[in-house]
Amino acid sequence: MPEMTFSVRWPDGRLEECYSPSLVVHDHLEPGTTYTVAEFTRRSTTALQIASDRVREKFGWACTSAAATQEQIAGSASSYAPDELVEVVRLWPPLPARTPTQETS
């Protein structure tokens, strides 16, 4: 299962690295996009729950690292108003480029 990290810039300019055991974060967050704290928290929580569920399906137990990242984000988010802005700086690794054959199938 490919793992990834994502970097965010909180409203005070602090950068934070977050971990996911799955690339599913690409389905919920876009690099270079700004979200409200509330929206970012909702999107990242959803992605990390899906990631943990995928680990459970594959290995038989939930991913404690995904849960820890959810707690990390919730803790950071609690320092800001829900309508303040968070920027998703980077998702790593990026998704592989799709070939024309993959796009039509």
N, C-alpha and C positions, 0 to 999 in steps of 0.2 A: 504494500500500500504506500503510494508516494506521499511523503509529508511535505509541508511547506511552512514558510513564515510570511507574515505580513507586517509592514511597518506603518504606524500611524503617527500623525502629529496632532497632539491635543491642543485645545484653544490657547494654552499658555506657551506654545511652541515646543513643549517637551516631546521628544520622539520616543516611541515605545515599540519594541519588537514583540510580536505575538506568534504563537505556534499553533499549527493545526496538523493532525495526523492524516489529513486528506486534502486533495486539491479542490474540494467542494467550495472552498471560500471564493474561488473564481466565479462561482455562480451567484454570489451574494454581494461582493464588493468589487469595485472597479478602481484600479490605480489612477491617481490623479484626480479622483472625485472627492468632493467635500460633502459630508453628511452632518445632520444635527447629531448631537451626542445621543439623543434618544433613538434616532434612526440607526446610527452606527451600532449602538448596543443591541438593538433588536436584530439587525442583519447578522452581526457577528455571532450572537447567541444562537440564532437559527442555524447558521453554517456549522458552528462547532458542535451543536447537538447532532446534526446529520453526520458529521465526521465521526463522532463518538459511536453513533448507532452503526456506522459502517465497520468500525473496529469490532463492535460486539458481534455483528453478523459473521465476520471473518474469523475471529479468535475466541468468541464466547464470553468476552467481558468488555465493559465500557472502557474508554480511554480516560484515565485519570489526568493525563496531560491536557486534554481538551477541556475537561472540567476546571482544571487549574487556570487555563487561559481565560475561560469564561469569568472566573472569580477575579482574575487580574484586571480584565476589562471593566467589570462592574465596579471594582474598587477605584479604578482611575476615573471612570465616568461620574462617580458620586461626588467628585471634586468640582464639577462644572454644572451649569444650568442646562436643562435638557435641550434648549434651543441654541446653545453655543455650537460652534462648528469644529468638526474633526476631519482631517484630510487623510485619505488612504494614500500613502506615499509610494508603497511598493508591495507587490505580491511576488514571492519567489519560491520556487521557480515559476517562470511564466508558463502558460499552457503551450504545448507544442503547436507549431504552425500547422494548419490543415492544408492538405494538398487538394487540388481541384477534384480528384477522384473521391476523396472523403467528403467533400462538400455536397456532391450530387448523390451520394448513396444514403 
